[in-house]
Amino acid sequence: MSRDKKKPKSVIPVSEKKYPKTSERVPGKKIPVIAEEVSLYDERKAAWRVSKIQLIDPYGWHELDAAGVSRIKEKLATLERNTWKEIFVRDARFNHQIQSDQLKCPIARKWMADKMQDQPYLWTIRITGTERIWGILSEGAYQIIFWDPNHLIWEAPKK
């Protein structure tokens, strides 16, 4: 018994009208919903720049004593073993970004508005329980700006 190939009983021609069409054109490009600047969270190791360090009150590095400088140096040296992704994604509980125009400290907010208009965020790194350093991420390096010994730039409510 030979098997014949099955043939359709009727052939319906496909009309070009049957292809889907869009009702409106969406302007612009697709933008992922995840982090705006994915490159900030890449696998590069942490690096520091100090040219923008502020030596004025109330967040001036000029008030640090030798023990404080040593403590911060040790913390930053430890962080240099990590990538930006590890520092700001894995350890986001301690290190994160805050919108510059929403800083709770009026002095820091004004300084950012006057001197760094092109920077929408300040990034904070925890040194100790209340002590923080604040800066911006640019070209793969963290530009250190403020030393905040009492966590006042973005005061967190006590638990």
Secondary structure, DSSP 8 states (H G I E B T S, - for coil): --------S------GGGS---SS---S----SS-S-GGGGSS-B--EE-TT---SSSS-GGG--HHHHHHHHHHHHHHTTSBHHIIIIITTTTSEEEEGGG-S-HHHHHHHHHH-TT--EEEEEESSSS-EEEEEEETTEEEEEEEETTS-TT-----
